Amino acid sequence: MNPEQRAQHRAMMRRLQRRVHHRHRRPLAWQLRARQRWHERWHRQHAHFKHSIGARLIAVFILLAALGGLILYGAQEGHYGAVMAGFLLFLVLGLAFGKIRRMLRPLRALAMGVEAFGRGDLDHRIRYFHRDELGDLAHRFNQMAADIQAMLDGKRALLLAMSHELRSPLTRARLHAELIEESASKEALLQELGEMRDLISALLESERLGSGHSALQLRECDLAALVRETVTDDAVALQIETGLPLLALDVMRIQLLLRNLVANAMRHNEAARGPVLVSLRRAGAGVRLSVRDHGPGVPPEALVHLGEPFYRPDAARSRHDGGVGLGLSLCKLVATAHGSQLELRNAHPGLEAALTLG
């Protein structure tokens, strides 16, 4: 074989070796890629299984059915008696119940969180233990509460800032109005400026009371003496039970509540039917305060809306006749801050507003 033929033979052998090597390498690389895809698929399915409450419940029920079948099969084959089979079934059922109870434990925390959010306690946060479907739901609830709280805080800060800023020009406008010569226009202007001042004060007070109990300055108070001191109009009749207990109250806020309730009752009272009635009586460990007029009352469909800010039952009434609709709203906030609830009902005749303090 001459040198040229030997060179051709060596080149052909190298090509054959490369082909054989490549042919053996291809299946190995394909196997590695297939194994990697299988692992990725397995991890995805495992993550989905851990995240899905339904999948885990199905797995528990399948395992429960399988173990129950094995126990019954063993008892039928005579490996153990009926008592042992019953004990094993009870044990398996207990373990399954404990597992399911543990899986659904976040539902109780969710229920408590929703109840807290419904009360307006947006500082409450739901605890969650696993990042499954229930954990994601709890996380979204917490995020929603934080967003709502931030929105309300921003609104409250803006309203407080605007109310404070409006006080200065309003005071200057009132001073300028006092310099005008006496006339009907001056009296009307001063009355409008007074209503604007009262509206700004009511807005500021409502925002302060929006923080609930923390806005109060509590001290022991004789509510009967406070009612006698605050309600001095002869057109109002007092019915006060003797021996009432001392209560921890914010005196200024309770006076505000009394003045608003009595003013609202006197505005709608019909003296021919009877006077405005303010009563205090013992209610358990507390005291029940009620204010009733003898007017026409409120339509049933409007009764549920009383106490909403700026709501007035008769939209046709002027502001001079019906106010701006913040009096009862403030009373509700004062009652809530004291841990109570303002109750409004038609007394036939008239309207009664009542709350229990204590």
Secondary structure, DSSP 8 states (H G I E B T S, - for coil): --HHHHHHHHHHHHHHHHHHHHHHHHHHHHHHHHHHHHHHHHHHHHHHHHH-HHHHHHHHHHHHHHHHHHHHHHHHHTSS-HHHHHHHHHHHHHHHHHHHHHHTHHHHHHHHHHHHHHTT-TT------SSSHHHHHHHHHHHHHHHHHHHHHHHHHHHHHHHHHHHHHHHHHHHHHHTS-SSHHHHHHHHHHHHHHHHHHHHHHHHHHTTGGGG---EEE-HHHHHHHH---TTEEEEE-SS---EEE-HHHHHHHHHHHHHHHHHH--TTT--EEEEEEEETTEEEEEEE--S----HHHHTTTTSTT--S-TTS-HHHH--S-HHHHHHHHHHHTT---EEEE-SSSEEEEEEE-
